[in-house]
Amino acid sequence: MELIKQLENKYPGFRIQYDQDYLSSIKRSSTVGKRRKVIRDTTYYYDTIYTVRVVFHVLYSNAAENIHDSLLFNQIEVLNQDFRRLNSDTFKTRNVFKSRAGDTRIEFELATTDPNGNPTNGIVRKATSVTSWGTANGISELMKYNANGGSSAWDPKSYLNIWVCDMTYQNQDRILGFAYPPYGHPSWPSSSWTSDPNQGVVLHYKVTGRNNPRSTGATLGSSNKGRVAVHEVGHYFGLRHIWADDQFQANRCLLDDYIDDTPLQGVGANFTCNLTQNTCWSGQNDLPDMIENYMDYSTHDCQNLFTRQQSQVMRAALVDSRPGVISKTRIEERMRIFDTTVYNKILIYPINKEDKIVVEMPNEEFDDLLSVEVYNAVGQKIIQNTRITSNETILKPVRHAPGLYVVVLLKGGGDDNSPIKIIRKEKIFLD
């Protein structure tokens, strides 16, 4: 956010254009709320995996800052695991969010050739007399230029540049990293923006890589799994913090990150892992804060997912705004077995031998604001308001007695405070 403020000061109108481009990207990439029509077959489909070319610029004024290659190698490993949802801690994703977790299908590798075509290991090391690159607001571009004692970027249109350096300010670890978003000023063509030499990611040397021995103390110790880079590369591919950076406003729940599958959130997690945190009430079917998201400020032990729509937004930003950093594409063939039932009307019926009530919704009328309730013959609610999350919803009453029951299908009660309407009642007999 400090970076965006600086860009707005330098290029008035940047923030407005940034917002417009961000929303446009989400609109293009979003499939939230859409459902495929059912296909009567097993279908094979092709999935594109993008690999991004990375170069590390390691700047050091002492031996401690000249971090070992192994930390850079495992930083690439962390990026690959977290962006592909291959991280070993996916089991920590709370059940309410498991269906929202996504595989970005973006991978990373160290560059093998430099801008002149010469072989490289993708690591630039440079001794410097600059002892710290931190500033009062945390943002400095000086490390990105040879003339200032830094290391000039390799062509930003072709490489993801990651600078690793000392970001302390007055001996305090005040900032762990920052990154440029892939959006331009209205007076700039997109190609000139992505070729700006400041493009890329900056990481504090103490939190680069997994289990960095310099990650000690409260804040650094909670950020020792290499996920500062994951967070910052998320910004590099266009993502915002999931709390929309409005935590200092009077009503912190007015703004959203515009990602539909991240719940409305008022503040960041502030380097904690508070599973009870719920800073915004969004009405019916309210969800807690998604503090396990990489774009929050939770501890690395807590972070474990990007959502499906976040993945879509990042892929769109990569293809639309940063296509030159793609070093290779790989096509994977996968098999998907589709439901063989075509839902062409609302059906509510019991399966008594399995002790179930089934609600089927048509594909073309599927609505995320639908819910269902079940009442017994004397009007007692035996199944509370249950969200309809698929074309076929299966309910299982607990310890019901044989008799007549009423299933009520409801619509409304969303974030817009729309009234709840009864759209269907069905009497069924459970034996």
C-alpha positions in Angstrom: 0.0 0.0 0.0 2.9 2.4 0.7 4.1 1.6 -2.8 0.8 2.4 -4.4 0.7 5.7 -2.4 4.1 6.6 -3.8 3.0 5.8 -7.4 -0.1 7.9 -6.9 2.0 10.8 -5.8 4.4 10.3 -8.7 1.7 9.7 -11.3 -1.6 11.3 -10.3 -4.5 9.1 -11.3 -2.6 5.8 -10.8 -4.8 4.6 -8.0 -8.0 5.1 -10.0 -6.6 3.3 -13.0 -5.2 0.5 -10.8 -8.7 -0.1 -9.3 -10.3 -0.1 -12.8 -7.8 -2.5 -14.2 -8.1 -4.7 -11.2 -11.8 -5.0 -11.4 -11.7 -5.5 -15.1 -9.2 -8.4 -14.6 -11.5 -10.0 -12.0 -14.5 -9.6 -14.3 -12.7 -11.3 -17.2 -11.3 -14.1 -15.1 -14.2 -14.8 -12.7 -16.3 -18.0 -13.0 -17.8 -17.6 -9.6 -21.5 -18.2 -9.7 -21.4 -19.9 -13.0 -22.2 -23.6 -13.4 -21.4 -25.9 -16.3 -24.3 -27.5 -18.0 -24.2 -31.2 -17.2 -22.4 -33.4 -19.8 -23.5 -37.0 -20.2 -20.0 -38.5 -20.4 -16.5 -38.9 -19.1 -14.7 -35.9 -20.6 -11.0 -35.4 -21.2 -9.7 -31.8 -21.0 -6.5 -30.0 -21.3 -5.0 -27.8 -18.6 -2.2 -25.3 -19.2 0.6 -25.1 -16.6 2.7 -21.9 -16.9 6.4 -21.8 -15.7 7.8 -18.4 -14.7 11.5 -17.5 -15.1 13.1 -16.1 -11.9 16.3 -14.3 -11.2 17.5 -13.6 -7.6 19.6 -10.5 -6.9 21.4 -11.0 -3.6 22.9 -7.8 -2.2 25.1 -8.0 0.8 27.3 -5.8 2.9 28.3 -8.6 5.3 28.4 -12.4 5.3 25.1 -12.8 7.0 23.3 -11.0 4.3 24.9 -13.2 1.6 22.5 -16.0 2.2 23.3 -19.5 1.0 22.1 -20.9 -2.3 20.1 -23.6 -0.5 17.7 -20.9 0.8 17.1 -19.6 -2.7 16.6 -23.1 -4.0 14.0 -24.0 -1.3 12.4 -20.6 -1.9 11.6 -21.7 -5.4 10.4 -25.0 -4.0 8.0 -23.2 -1.6 6.6 -21.1 -4.4 6.0 -24.2 -6.5 4.3 -26.1 -3.6 2.1 -23.2 -2.5 1.1 -22.0 -5.9 0.2 -25.6 -7.0 -1.5 -26.5 -3.6 1.1 -29.2 -3.1 2.1 -27.8 0.3 2.1 -30.4 3.1 -0.2 -28.4 5.4 -3.3 -28.3 3.2 -4.9 -30.4 6.0 -5.0 -27.2 8.1 -7.5 -25.6 5.7 -10.8 -25.4 7.7 -13.6 -27.5 6.3 -15.7 -24.4 5.5 -13.0 -23.2 3.1 -11.7 -26.5 1.6 -13.9 -26.3 -1.5 -12.6 -22.8 -2.2 -8.9 -23.6 -2.2 -7.4 -23.6 -5.7 -4.3 -24.7 -7.7 -3.0 -21.7 -9.6 -1.3 -24.0 -12.1 1.7 -21.6 -12.1 5.2 -22.9 -11.4 8.6 -21.2 -11.0 12.2 -22.0 -12.1 15.5 -20.2 -11.9 16.6 -18.7 -15.2 19.1 -20.7 -17.2 20.2 -17.9 -19.6 20.8 -14.3 -18.9 19.5 -11.3 -21.0 22.6 -11.7 -23.3 22.0 -15.4 -23.9 24.8 -16.6 -21.6 24.3 -19.6 -19.3 23.3 -18.7 -15.7 22.2 -20.3 -12.5 19.6 -17.5 -12.0 21.4 -16.0 -9.0 23.2 -12.6 -9.1 25.4 -11.9 -6.0 26.7 -8.4 -5.4 28.7 -7.0 -2.6 27.7 -3.4 -1.7 28.6 -0.7 0.7 25.0 0.0 1.5 24.3 -1.5 4.9 20.5 -1.2 4.8 17.9 -0.5 2.1 15.0 0.2 4.6 13.3 3.6 4.8 10.8 5.1 7.2 7.8 3.9 5.1 9.7 0.7 4.1 9.8 1.4 0.3 13.0 2.1 -1.6 13.9 1.4 -5.2 17.6 2.0 -4.8 18.5 -1.7 -4.6 17.3 -2.1 -8.2 20.0 0.1 -9.7 23.7 -0.6 -10.2 24.4 3.2 -9.9 23.0 3.2 -6.3 25.0 0.2 -5.1 22.2 -2.2 -6.0 21.7 -4.7 -8.9 19.9 -3.5 -12.0 17.0 -5.6 -13.1 17.2 -8.1 -15.8 14.6 -7.3 -18.5 11.4 -7.2 -16.4 9.3 -8.2 -19.5 11.2 -11.6 -19.5 12.2 -12.2 -15.9 10.6 -12.1 -12.5 13.3 -10.2 -10.6 13.5 -10.8 -6.9 15.9 -8.7 -4.9 17.1 -10.1 -1.6 18.6 -7.5 0.7 18.7 -6.0 4.2 15.4 -4.1 4.6 15.9 -3.0 8.3 15.4 0.6 9.3 17.1 1.9 12.4 17.9 -1.7 13.2 14.3 -2.7 13.2 12.8 -5.4 10.9 9.9 -3.1 9.9 9.1 -4.5 6.4 9.5 -8.1 5.1 8.9 -7.4 1.4 7.0 -5.5 -1.2 6.0 -5.9 -4.9 4.7 -4.0 -7.9 1.2 -4.8 -9.2 0.9 -5.5 -12.9 -1.2 -2.5 -13.8 -0.3 0.7 -15.5 -0.9 4.4 -15.4 -3.6 5.6 -17.9 -1.0 7.5 -19.9 1.3 4.5 -20.3 0.9 1.6 -22.7 0.9 -1.7 -20.7 4.2 -2.7 -22.4 6.0 0.3 -21.0 4.7 -0.4 -17.6 5.8 -4.0 -17.4 9.2 -3.0 -18.7 9.7 -0.5 -15.9 13.0 -1.4 -14.2 11.3 -1.3 -10.7 9.0 -4.2 -11.6 9.5 -7.3 -9.4 9.6 -8.4 -5.8 11.9 -7.2 -2.9 12.5 -9.6 0.1 14.1 -9.0 3.4 17.1 -11.4 3.5 16.0 -12.7 6.9 12.8 -14.2 5.6 13.9 -15.5 2.2 13.5 -19.3 2.0 12.1 -21.9 4.4 13.7 -22.1 7.9 16.0 -19.2 7.3 18.4 -19.3 10.4 18.0 -15.5 10.6 14.2 -15.7 11.1 14.2 -15.3 14.9 12.1 -13.3 17.3 8.3 -12.8 17.4 7.5 -11.4 13.9 10.4 -13.0 12.0 10.0 -16.3 13.8 6.3 -16.5 12.6 7.5 -15.8 9.0 10.0 -18.5 8.6 8.4 -20.8 5.9 9.2 -18.8 2.8 5.7 -17.4 2.4 6.7 -13.8 2.4 7.7 -14.5 -1.2 4.4 -16.3 -1.8 2.5 -13.3 -0.6 4.5 -10.8 -2.6 4.4 -12.8 -5.8 0.6 -12.8 -5.3 0.8 -9.0 -5.4 3.1 -9.2 -8.4 0.3 -11.1 -10.1 -2.3 -8.6 -9.1 -3.8 -9.8 -5.8 -4.7 -7.4 -3.0 -4.7 -8.2 0.7 -7.9 -10.0 1.5 -9.0 -7.2 3.9 -8.8 -4.6 1.1 -6.4 -2.4 3.1 -9.2 -0.4 4.7 -8.4 -1.3 8.3 -7.9 2.3 9.3 -11.3 3.5 8.0 -14.2 4.1 10.4 -16.3 1.3 8.8 -13.7 -1.3 7.9 -16.1 -3.6 6.2 -17.2 -1.2 3.4 -14.4 -2.2 1.1 -13.7 -5.7 -0.2 -10.8 -7.3 -2.2 -13.5 -7.9 -4.9 -12.7 -11.7 -4.8 -16.0 -13.5 -4.3 -14.6 -16.6 -2.6 -12.7 -14.7 0.1 -15.0 -13.6 2.9 -15.5 -10.0 3.8 -12.8 -9.0 6.2 -12.1 -5.8 8.1 -8.5 -6.1 9.3 -5.4 -8.2 8.7 -4.5 -11.1 11.1 -1.5 -9.1 12.4 0.9 -12.1 12.5 -1.4 -14.2 14.6 -3.4 -17.4 13.9 -6.7 -16.6 15.5 -9.2 -19.1 14.1 -12.1 -17.3 15.8 -11.4 -14.0 14.1 -14.5 -12.6 12.3 -14.2 -8.9 11.7 -17.1 -8.4 9.3 -20.7 -9.8 9.6 -22.1 -10.4 6.2 -25.5 -11.7 7.0 -26.9 -15.2 6.4 -24.2 -17.9 6.0 -21.6 -15.6 7.4 -18.0 -17.0 7.4 -15.0 -16.3 9.6 -12.0 -14.4 8.3 -9.9 -16.5 6.0 -6.7 -16.1 7.9 -5.2 -19.2 6.2 -5.0 -17.2 2.9 -1.6 -16.3 1.7 -2.8 -12.7 1.1 -3.5 -12.1 4.8 -0.8 -11.2 7.4 -1.2 -14.4 9.4 1.7 -16.5 10.7 3.2 -18.9 8.1 2.1 -21.9 10.2 -1.4 -20.7 9.6 -1.2 -19.8 5.9 -2.0 -22.6 3.4 -4.2 -21.5 0.4 -5.0 -19.3 -2.5 -8.7 -19.5 -3.5 -10.0 -20.6 -6.9 -10.8 -17.1 -8.0 -7.5 -15.7 -6.7 -5.9 -18.3 -8.9 -8.0 -17.2 -11.9 -7.0 -13.6 -11.3 -3.3 -14.4 -11.1 -3.4 -16.5 -14.3 -5.2 -13.7 -16.1 -2.6 -11.1 -14.9 0.2 -13.4 -16.0 -1.2 -14.0 -19.5 -2.5 -10.5 -20.1 0.2 -8.4 -18.4 3.4 -10.5 -17.9 3.4 -13.0 -20.7 7.1 -12.6 -21.4 8.1 -14.0 -18.0 6.6 -17.4 -19.0 9.6 -19.6 -19.8 7.5 -22.6 -20.8 4.0 -24.0 -20.9 3.0 -27.6 -20.3 -0.3 -29.1 -21.4 -1.7 -31.7 -19.0 -4.5 -34.0 -20.0 -6.9 -34.8 -17.3 -10.1 -36.8 -17.0 -13.3 -35.5 -15.4 -16.4 -37.5 -14.8 -19.5 -35.3 -15.1 -22.8 -35.9 -13.5 -25.1 -37.7 -16.0 -28.3 -36.2 -14.8 -29.8 -33.2 -16.6 -31.6 -31.1 -14.0 -34.5 -29.4 -15.8 -36.9 -28.8 -12.9 -36.9 -28.5 -9.2 -37.3 -31.9 -7.5 -37.7 -32.5 -3.8 -38.1 -36.2 -2.8 -37.2 -38.7 0.0 -35.0 -41.8 -0.4 -36.4 -43.6 2.6 -34.1 -46.6 2.4 -31.1 -44.3 2.8 -32.8 -41.9 5.2 -32.2 -38.9 2.9 -34.1 -36.0 1.5 -32.9 -34.8 -2.0 -33.3 -31.3 -3.5 -32.4 -31.1 -7.2 -32.1 -27.7 -8.9 -32.0 -27.0 -12.7 -28.6 -26.0 -14.1 -29.9 -22.8 -15.7 -31.7 -21.7 -12.5 -29.0 -22.5 -10.0 -28.7 -19.7 -7.5 -26.1 -19.2 -4.8 -28.7 -17.5 -2.6 -30.9 -20.6 -2.2 -31.3 -22.5 1.0 -33.6 -25.2 2.4 -35.3 -25.9 5.7 -37.3 -28.9 6.9 -40.2 -28.9 9.4 -42.1 -31.7 11.1 -45.9 -32.0 11.3 -46.2 -29.7 14.3 -44.0 -27.0 12.8 -40.7 -27.7 14.6 -37.7 -27.0 12.4 -35.6 -30.3 12.3 -33.1 -29.1 9.7 -31.8 -25.5 10.0 -31.3 -23.2 7.1 -28.9 -25.1 4.8 -27.2 -23.5 1.9 -27.8 -25.0 -1.5 -24.3 -25.4 -2.9 -24.8 -27.8 -5.8 -27.4 -28.9 -8.3 -28.1 -31.9 -6.0 -28.3 -31.3 -2.3 -28.7 -34.3 0.1 -30.2 -33.7 3.5 -30.2 -36.3 6.3 -32.6 -35.7 9.2 -31.3 -36.9 12.5 -33.5 -39.3 14.6 -36.7 -38.4 12.8 -40.0 -40.2 13.4 -42.1 -41.6 10.6 -44.6 -39.1 9.3 -45.3 -36.1 7.2 -42.6 -33.4 6.8 -42.5 -30.1 4.9 -39.4 -29.0 2.9 -39.2 -25.3 2.3 -37.0 -23.8 -0.4 -35.9 -20.2 0.3 -34.3 -17.5 -1.7 -32.6 -14.3 -0.6 -31.0 -13.0 2.5 -27.6 -12.3 0.9 -25.0 -9.7 1.5 -27.3 -7.1 0.0 -29.9 -7.7 2.8 -32.5 -8.9 0.2 -35.6 -10.3 1.8 -36.1 -14.0 2.2 -38.8 -15.4 0.0 -40.4 -18.9 0.0 -40.2 -20.2 -3.5 -41.3 -23.8 -3.0 -42.9 -26.0 -0.3 -43.0 -29.8 -0.7 -44.8 -32.2 1.6 -43.0 -35.6 1.9 -43.5 -38.7 4.0 -40.5 -40.2 5.8 -40.9 -43.7 7.1 
